[in-house]
Amino acid sequence: MRPSSHAEWEREVPVPESSRSDQRIGLLNGFAAYGMWGIVPLYWPLLQPAGSGEMLAHRMVWSLVFVAAALLVVRRWAWAVELLRQPRRLALIAVAATVITVNWGVYIWAVNSGHVVEASLGYFINPLVTIAMGVLLLKERLRPAQWAAVGIGFAAVLVLAVGYGEPPWISLCLAFSFATYGLAKKKVNLGGVESLAAETAVLFLPALGYLLWLGTQGESTFTTGGLGHSALLASTGVVTAIPMVCFGFAAIRVPLSTLGLLQYLAPVFQFLLGILYFHEKMPPERWAGFGLVWLALTLLTWDALRTARRTARALKEQLDRTGAGVAPVKGSTAARDSEIVASGTPAPDLAEQQSQPRAQARQQTL
């Protein structure tokens, strides 16, 4: 994450007006994407009396309809042919589809059952879970500040478990399912809309079969709840895909660091909605747990800003040396960071900068 270093870079190296305009457009789209994800708890109760299972199935079906129509309009189908020839990537798509089904289902149930605050906690602790998975599964090395943040996050979960009388299962389920989803999508390496199309294609037939079964049992509300209710259920595809489209515009126009900061908007909005709109209770132990989580995220953000500032200085030094015909001193920090910036290859102590914000920001599909 590097908002401050990015600002320094703009002061030292003139940025074309067209680039500034692109960044403004990207920033607006980023706010729109995370803002929509943040206020989505207001949407799911509107779909009642449909149950959470029916809402989830409609989300799967109509999301595919919407993104398929969008891809037909822009004629972007070459990726699908390539994907079908790669069984390993197809398997990862199936894994991503499975865990996002769990994530969507738990989230919809949590919102409609009065657990909006606990759901928001899941997305607050998600970056910490992602970092932990990077260490355990990808053998990434953490800086001391990152270790401290993970430790504080673990302490927060213990405090909340004592306060609840049991572990915060909703938060943990959302955090771990979304972290696994991000890891699978990182390995697949597809664009946001294309990836959503592939995942919902995997989910489409089971979801459609479930909806047809509900109809035969007389339990479907799609045809019995009136035209407005049917339209709301069909709009689940729009609610799912539009933020992804906005995020796609943002991802290619603003620094990754900015997206890493914007990702906190969604759980902040959800938390505020839970407190101010849904009037959920916040006993002292819950405030204590959330306070520890926010402390951990503050530490992570500070560490990422500091690291990115160093990388920006290394890039400037590399450009200065290149302009003067002098290469960076081999083995120096500046040389190493310049090579990282130029090649895109993460060094061990920059693993989180490359994996955590990208996995969180690029894959968010609440």
C-alpha positions in Angstrom: 0.0 0.0 0.0 1.5 3.3 -1.0 -0.8 6.3 -1.1 1.7 8.7 0.5 4.6 7.6 -1.6 2.4 7.8 -4.7 1.7 11.4 -3.8 5.4 12.1 -3.4 6.0 10.5 -6.7 3.5 12.7 -8.4 5.2 15.8 -7.0 8.6 14.7 -8.2 7.6 13.3 -11.6 4.9 15.1 -13.6 1.9 12.9 -14.4 0.1 13.5 -17.7 -3.4 15.0 -17.3 -4.9 12.0 -19.0 -3.3 9.7 -16.4 -4.7 11.9 -13.6 -8.1 11.8 -15.2 -7.9 8.0 -15.4 -6.9 7.8 -11.8 -9.9 10.0 -10.8 -12.3 7.8 -12.8 -10.7 4.7 -11.2 -11.0 6.2 -7.7 -14.7 7.0 -8.3 -15.3 3.4 -9.5 -13.4 2.0 -6.5 -15.6 4.0 -4.1 -18.6 2.9 -6.0 -17.6 -0.8 -5.8 -16.8 -0.9 -2.2 -19.6 1.4 -1.3 -22.1 -1.0 -3.0 -20.5 -4.0 -1.2 -20.8 -2.0 2.1 -24.5 -1.2 1.8 -25.5 -4.6 0.5 -26.9 -5.7 4.0 -29.8 -3.3 3.2 -30.7 -5.4 0.1 -31.0 -9.0 1.3 -33.9 -8.4 3.7 -35.9 -6.9 0.8 -36.0 -10.4 -0.7 -37.9 -12.0 2.1 -40.1 -14.0 2.5 -37.7 -16.0 0.3 -35.3 -18.1 2.4 -31.6 -17.7 2.4 -31.2 -20.8 0.2 -33.6 -19.5 -2.4 -31.8 -16.1 -2.4 -28.4 -17.8 -2.8 -29.7 -19.9 -5.7 -31.2 -16.9 -7.5 -27.9 -15.1 -7.0 -26.0 -17.9 -8.7 -28.4 -18.2 -11.6 -29.0 -14.5 -12.4 -25.3 -13.6 -11.9 -24.4 -15.9 -14.8 -27.2 -14.5 -16.9 -26.0 -11.0 -16.4 -22.3 -11.5 -16.9 -22.8 -13.8 -19.9 -24.9 -11.1 -21.5 -22.2 -8.5 -20.7 -19.5 -10.7 -22.2 -21.6 -11.3 -25.3 -21.9 -7.5 -25.8 -18.2 -6.9 -25.5 -17.4 -10.2 -27.3 -14.9 -11.4 -24.7 -15.0 -15.2 -24.9 -11.5 -16.2 -26.0 -10.6 -16.8 -22.4 -13.3 -19.5 -22.1 -11.8 -21.6 -24.9 -8.4 -21.4 -23.3 -9.7 -22.2 -19.9 -11.5 -25.4 -21.1 -8.2 -26.7 -22.3 -6.6 -26.5 -18.8 -8.0 -29.0 -16.3 -5.9 -27.7 -13.4 -7.4 -24.2 -13.8 -10.9 -25.7 -14.2 -10.4 -27.5 -10.9 -9.4 -24.3 -9.2 -12.4 -22.6 -10.6 -14.5 -25.4 -9.1 -12.8 -24.8 -5.7 -13.4 -21.1 -6.0 -17.1 -21.6 -6.9 -17.5 -24.0 -3.9 -16.0 -21.7 -1.3 -17.8 -18.6 -2.6 -21.0 -20.5 -2.4 -20.3 -21.0 1.3 -19.3 -17.4 1.7 -22.4 -16.0 0.0 -24.7 -18.4 1.8 -23.4 -17.7 5.2 -23.4 -13.9 4.5 -27.0 -13.9 3.3 -28.1 -15.9 6.3 -26.1 -13.8 8.7 -27.6 -10.5 7.4 -31.2 -11.8 7.5 -30.7 -13.3 11.0 -29.5 -10.1 12.7 -25.7 -10.8 12.6 -24.6 -7.9 10.4 -21.9 -6.7 12.8 -20.5 -10.2 13.1 -20.5 -10.5 9.3 -18.6 -7.2 9.1 -16.0 -8.6 11.5 -15.4 -11.5 9.0 -14.2 -9.0 6.4 -12.2 -7.0 8.9 -10.2 -10.1 9.9 -10.0 -11.4 6.3 -6.6 -9.7 5.6 -5.1 -11.3 8.7 -6.4 -14.7 7.7 -5.0 -14.2 4.2 -1.5 -13.4 5.6 -1.6 -16.4 7.9 -2.6 -18.6 4.9 0.3 -17.1 3.0 2.7 -18.2 5.7 1.2 -21.7 6.1 0.5 -22.6 2.5 2.8 -20.4 0.4 5.7 -20.3 2.9 5.8 -16.5 2.7 8.0 -14.6 5.1 6.5 -11.9 7.3 8.0 -8.7 8.6 7.9 -8.2 12.4 5.0 -5.7 12.1 3.0 -8.3 10.2 3.6 -11.0 12.8 2.5 -8.5 15.5 -0.7 -7.8 13.5 -1.5 -11.5 13.2 -0.9 -12.0 16.9 -3.2 -9.1 17.8 -5.8 -10.5 15.5 -5.6 -13.9 17.2 -6.0 -12.2 20.6 -9.1 -10.4 19.2 -10.7 -13.7 18.3 -10.0 -15.0 21.8 -11.6 -11.9 23.4 -14.6 -12.2 21.1 -14.9 -15.9 21.8 -15.0 -15.2 25.6 -17.6 -12.4 25.0 -19.8 -14.6 22.8 -19.4 -17.7 24.9 -18.2 -19.5 21.8 -15.9 -18.6 18.8 -17.4 -16.1 16.4 -18.2 -18.8 13.9 -19.9 -16.5 11.3 -16.9 -14.2 11.2 -14.4 -17.0 11.0 -16.4 -18.8 8.3 -16.6 -15.7 6.2 -13.0 -14.8 6.6 -11.6 -18.3 5.9 -13.9 -19.0 3.0 -13.1 -15.6 1.4 -9.4 -16.1 2.0 -9.5 -19.5 0.3 -11.5 -18.0 -2.5 -8.9 -15.3 -3.0 -6.1 -17.9 -3.0 -7.8 -20.0 -5.6 -8.6 -17.0 -7.8 -5.0 -15.8 -7.6 -3.9 -19.2 -8.9 -6.5 -19.1 -11.7 -5.4 -15.6 -12.8 -8.6 -14.5 -14.6 -10.2 -11.1 -14.8 -13.0 -10.3 -12.3 -15.9 -10.5 -14.7 -14.5 -13.5 -16.5 -13.8 -15.3 -13.3 -17.3 -14.6 -12.0 -18.7 -16.0 -15.2 -16.7 -19.2 -14.9 -17.6 -19.7 -11.2 -21.3 -19.1 -11.7 -21.3 -21.4 -14.7 -20.1 -24.1 -12.3 -22.9 -23.2 -9.9 -25.6 -22.6 -12.4 -27.1 -26.1 -12.9 -27.2 -27.1 -9.1 -28.7 -23.7 -8.3 -31.3 -24.0 -11.1 -32.1 -27.5 -10.1 -32.7 -26.3 -6.5 -35.0 -23.6 -7.7 -37.0 -26.0 -9.8 -37.3 -28.4 -6.9 -38.6 -25.5 -4.7 -41.2 -24.9 -7.4 -42.4 -28.5 -7.4 -42.7 -28.4 -3.6 -44.7 -25.2 -3.7 -42.0 -23.4 -1.7 -40.7 -21.0 -4.4 -41.6 -17.4 -3.9 -40.4 -16.3 -7.3 -43.8 -17.0 -9.0 -46.0 -16.4 -5.9 -44.6 -13.3 -4.4 -45.7 -10.9 -7.1 -43.9 -9.1 -10.0 -41.9 -6.8 -7.7 -40.6 -9.7 -5.6 -39.7 -11.6 -8.8 -37.8 -8.5 -10.1 -35.9 -8.2 -6.8 -34.8 -11.8 -7.0 -33.7 -11.4 -10.6 -31.8 -8.3 -9.6 -29.4 -10.4 -7.5 -27.4 -10.8 -10.7 -27.1 -7.1 -11.1 -26.2 -6.6 -7.4 -23.5 -9.1 -7.7 -22.0 -8.1 -11.1 -22.2 -4.3 -11.1 -19.7 -3.8 -8.2 -17.4 -6.2 -10.0 -17.5 -4.1 -13.2 -16.8 -0.9 -11.2 -13.9 -2.7 -9.4 -12.5 -3.8 -12.8 -12.4 -0.2 -13.9 -10.7 0.8 -10.6 -8.1 -2.0 -10.6 -6.4 -0.9 -13.8 -6.5 2.8 -13.1 -5.5 3.4 -9.4 -2.5 2.1 -7.5 -2.9 -1.3 -5.8 -2.2 0.5 -2.5 -5.3 2.6 -2.9 -7.4 -0.5 -3.5 -5.9 -2.0 -0.4 -7.2 0.9 1.6 -10.5 1.1 -0.1 -11.3 -2.5 0.8 -11.9 -1.5 4.4 -14.8 0.7 3.3 -17.1 -2.3 2.9 -16.8 -3.7 6.4 -16.9 -0.2 7.9 -20.2 0.5 6.2 -21.5 -2.9 7.2 -20.5 -2.3 10.8 -22.1 1.1 10.9 -25.3 -0.3 9.4 -25.4 -3.1 12.0 -25.1 -0.6 14.8 -27.1 2.4 13.6 -29.7 0.8 11.3 -30.2 -2.7 12.5 -29.6 -1.7 16.1 -27.5 -4.7 17.0 -26.0 -4.8 20.5 -22.3 -4.0 21.1 -21.4 -5.1 24.7 -18.0 -4.0 26.0 -16.3 -7.3 25.2 -17.3 -7.0 21.6 -16.0 -3.4 21.4 -12.7 -4.8 22.9 -12.5 -7.5 20.2 -13.2 -5.0 17.4 -10.7 -2.6 18.9 -8.0 -5.2 18.8 -8.9 -6.0 15.1 -8.7 -2.4 14.2 -5.4 -2.0 15.9 -4.0 -5.0 13.9 -5.3 -3.5 10.7 -3.8 -0.1 11.5 -0.4 -1.8 12.1 -0.7 -3.7 8.8 -1.5 -0.5 6.9 1.3 1.5 8.5 3.8 -1.3 7.6 2.5 -1.5 4.1 2.8 2.3 3.6 6.3 2.3 4.9 7.4 -0.6 2.7 5.7 0.9 -0.4 7.4 4.3 0.3 10.8 2.5 0.3 9.9 0.8 -3.0 8.9 4.1 -4.6 12.2 5.6 -3.6 14.0 2.6 -5.0 12.1 3.1 -8.3 13.0 6.7 -8.4 16.7 5.9 -7.7 16.6 3.3 -10.5 15.2 5.8 -13.0 17.7 8.5 -11.9 20.6 6.1 -12.4 19.3 4.8 -15.7 18.9 8.4 -16.9 22.5 9.1 -15.9 23.7 5.9 -17.4 24.6 4.4 -14.0 23.2 1.1 -12.8 22.2 0.7 -9.1 24.9 -0.8 -6.9 24.6 -4.5 -7.0 23.4 -6.0 -3.7 22.1 -2.7 -2.3 18.6 -2.2 -1.0 17.9 0.2 -3.7 19.1 -2.2 -6.4 17.1 -5.1 -5.0 13.9 -3.0 -4.7 14.5 -1.6 -8.2 14.7 -5.1 -9.6 11.5 -6.0 -7.7 9.7 -3.0 -9.2 11.0 -3.6 -12.7 10.5 -7.4 -12.8 7.3 -7.7 -10.6 8.9 -10.5 -8.7 8.3 -10.3 -4.9 11.2 -10.5 -2.6 10.6 -12.5 0.6 10.0 -9.4 2.7 7.6 -7.9 0.1 5.5 -11.1 -0.2 2.5 -9.6 1.6 2.6 -6.4 -0.5 2.2 -8.6 -3.6 -0.2 -11.2 -2.3 -2.4 -9.8 0.5 -3.8 -6.6 -1.0 -4.1 -8.1 -4.4 -5.9 -11.2 -3.1 -8.2 -9.1 -1.0 -9.0 -6.2 -3.2 -9.2 -7.9 -6.5 -11.4 -10.8 -5.4 -14.0 -9.1 -3.3 -17.4 -10.2 -4.2 -19.6 -9.9 -1.2 
